[in-house]
Amino acid sequence: MQDITQALSRCANAVEAHLERLLPSVSTAEGEVVEAMRYSALGGGKRLRPFLVMESAALFGVDPSRALQAAAALEMVHCYSLVHDDLPAMDDSDLRRGRATVHRKWNDATAILAGDGLLTEAFTVLASPESHPDAQVRLELITELATAAGAKGMVGGQMIDLSPDRAKLDLAGITRLQALKTGALIRYACEAGAILGQAQREERTALRLYAEDLGLAFQIVDDLLDHEATPEETGKPTGVDSDAGKATFVGQLGLEKARVRAEELVVSAKSRLDIFSGKAQLLREIATFVLERRS
Ligand code: GRG
């Protein structure tokens, strides 16, 4: 656990420095939105998705400076989704990563625009030759991220999450919702490494299956953490579960079975990496980290 925590922290520092370089500076008339973009993207978060990009790419010997571009672009999309998810029209949260949410620190309009700014900036980053010298590879990185983030991925999952029928979802329905809402970006993280590394079909499939198991385990653990969370952590008053009124994995399976299911998924995720043998050790360890994380 010590090693993976250090590896994750090293990756987070590299991503932080790269985001710092990529994000526009605040010295312009539109400085307010840039300040809000920087506030939401810098100085926090586990950087799990960037770590998955970096480690998946490392399997194929990709130059880390290239992988960092894709890692930072993906983190921008993730940060945008958090800023928008926190808005009163969605989750209505006051706190994110232990600080005031963007709409609380500024206002709703600035939060919407900061999210839009981060989402669009991500594609500029991927389109840059710094991401990969081959335009075909850049195009695939862009297309796959657009698909993962869009209506067939995260946005679609968020729509189901907000729908009036959300409370009635059964286990299969929740699994599908979460595969889209949080799973799609986690899957992209691993596929981006395979795209950058121009992986063989079976290698890319193995990474995709690993990511699908990991994404589901991540969400089940999130439900478990949400169930245990204090008001200081959720930004909600005591007794108000952030998924109150919604069907969750914990609600469907109960605490014990939900934890067992997450453990099974992590075992399965690791087994998907067998074809990479010793090269995938950090990807195996991050799966254990996802299971054991406390935030
Ligand atoms: C607004 C289009 C749109 C989508 C929002 C992912 C998402 C979709 C909303 C996030 C809501 C949420 C808190 C879901 C639980 C799982 C999750 C994505 C947690 C946050 O990800 P972490 O734990 O966060 O990787 P850090 O801060 O470490 O980056």
Boltz pocket constraint, residues with backbone or C-beta under 6 A from the ligand:
constraints:
  - pocket:
      binder: B
      contacts: [[A, 44], [A, 45], [A, 46], [A, 47], [A, 48], [A, 78], [A, 80], [A, 81], [A, 82], [A, 84], [A, 85], [A, 97], [A, 149], [A, 154], [A, 155], [A, 158], [A, 181], [A, 182], [A, 219], [A, 222], [A, 295]]
      max_distance: 6.0
